[in-house]
């Protein structure tokens, strides 16, 4: 893999899953959330786009889903590549969250609250990856 052979490489992108995604009607009817397998697929798609080549997953030794992602919500995909280990984090930024008040010292006036969107970890994990064999890459 061209980007990961010499150390750590970082990449970030925004992802969104459409409310029309075919996995949503059954997960869960009337109150859909994006299935974990769809999130993992989107992470892998983003990694392939970033690296410019098809990837094959050899292991998924670690993954943790901490909060749901709803259809049409934006989430940051943060990727870190080191050799054949692709670490990822999915983070939702909620711009509708209440602003966070800045800290102030004794005798200082409290300044107006700065708008700081809340960040929520949705998922994180590690893919063990290799470049896909040429036959597999040609079939896509």
C-alpha positions in Angstrom: 0.0 0.0 0.0 1.6 3.2 -1.1 0.5 5.5 1.7 1.3 3.3 4.7 4.6 1.6 4.2 6.8 4.3 5.9 4.9 5.2 9.1 1.7 6.8 10.2 -0.5 8.6 7.7 -3.7 10.4 8.7 -6.9 11.2 6.7 -10.3 12.7 7.6 -13.5 13.0 5.7 -17.2 13.6 6.3 -19.7 10.8 5.7 -23.5 10.6 5.7 -25.8 7.7 5.2 -28.9 8.5 3.2 -32.3 7.9 4.7 -33.0 5.8 1.6 -30.2 3.3 2.3 -31.6 -0.3 1.7 -30.5 -1.5 5.2 -32.5 1.1 7.1 -36.1 -0.2 6.8 -35.4 -3.3 8.8 -33.0 -1.6 11.3 -35.4 -0.6 13.0 -38.8 0.0 11.6 -40.2 3.4 12.4 -37.0 4.5 14.2 -34.0 3.6 11.9 -30.4 3.7 13.0 -27.4 3.0 10.7 -26.3 -0.6 11.2 -22.8 -1.2 12.3 -21.9 -3.2 9.2 -22.9 -0.2 7.1 -20.6 2.0 9.1 -17.7 -0.4 8.7 -18.3 -0.6 5.0 -18.3 3.2 4.7 -15.0 3.4 6.6 -13.5 0.8 4.3 -14.8 2.6 1.2 -13.3 5.9 2.5 -9.9 4.2 3.1 -10.0 2.7 -0.5 -10.8 6.2 -1.9 -8.1 7.8 0.1 -5.4 5.2 -0.7 -6.5 4.9 -4.4 -6.7 1.2 -4.4 -8.9 -1.7 -3.4 -8.2 -3.2 0.0 -8.8 -6.7 1.5 -9.6 -7.0 5.1 -7.6 -9.8 6.8 -8.9 -9.2 10.3 -11.1 -6.9 12.4 -9.4 -7.5 15.7 -11.1 -4.6 17.5 -14.3 -2.6 17.0 -16.5 -0.8 19.5 -19.8 1.0 18.7 -20.5 3.5 21.4 -23.5 5.5 20.1 -25.9 5.2 17.2 -25.7 7.2 14.0 -29.1 8.2 12.5 -29.8 8.5 8.8 -28.8 11.9 7.4 -26.4 12.7 10.3 -22.9 13.8 9.4 -20.0 12.1 11.0 -16.2 12.5 10.7 -14.3 9.5 9.6 -10.7 9.8 11.0 -8.3 7.2 9.6 -4.7 6.4 10.6 -2.6 4.0 8.6 0.5 2.3 9.8 1.8 -0.5 7.6 -1.2 -2.9 7.4 -3.1 -1.6 10.3 -6.0 0.9 9.6 -7.3 2.5 12.8 -10.5 4.5 12.5 -12.8 6.7 14.6 -16.3 7.9 13.6 -17.3 11.1 15.4 -20.6 12.9 15.1 -20.4 16.7 15.6 -23.7 18.0 16.9 -24.0 21.7 16.1 -27.3 21.9 17.9 -25.7 21.2 21.2 -25.7 24.0 23.8 -22.6 26.3 23.7 -19.8 25.7 26.2 -19.0 28.6 28.5 -15.3 29.5 28.6 -13.3 29.3 31.8 -12.5 32.5 33.6 -10.2 33.4 36.5 -11.0 35.3 39.7 -12.0 38.9 39.0 -12.5 38.3 35.3 -15.9 38.9 33.6 -17.5 35.9 32.1 -17.4 36.3 28.4 -20.3 35.2 26.2 -20.4 31.4 25.7 -18.4 30.3 22.6 -20.3 28.0 20.3 -18.5 24.7 20.6 -20.3 21.8 19.0 -20.5 18.6 21.0 -18.5 15.7 19.7 -19.7 12.2 20.2 -17.7 9.0 19.5 -19.9 6.7 17.4 -17.4 3.9 16.7 -13.7 3.1 16.7 -11.6 0.1 15.8 -8.9 -1.5 13.8 -8.9 -3.2 10.4 -5.9 -5.4 9.4 -5.7 -4.8 5.6 -3.7 -5.7 2.6 -3.9 -4.5 -1.0 -6.5 -6.6 -2.8 -5.1 -9.2 -5.2 -5.1 -8.0 -8.8 -7.9 -10.4 -9.8 -10.2 -9.1 -7.1 -9.3 -5.5 -8.0 -10.1 -6.1 -11.7 -13.6 -7.5 -10.9 -14.8 -4.3 -9.2 
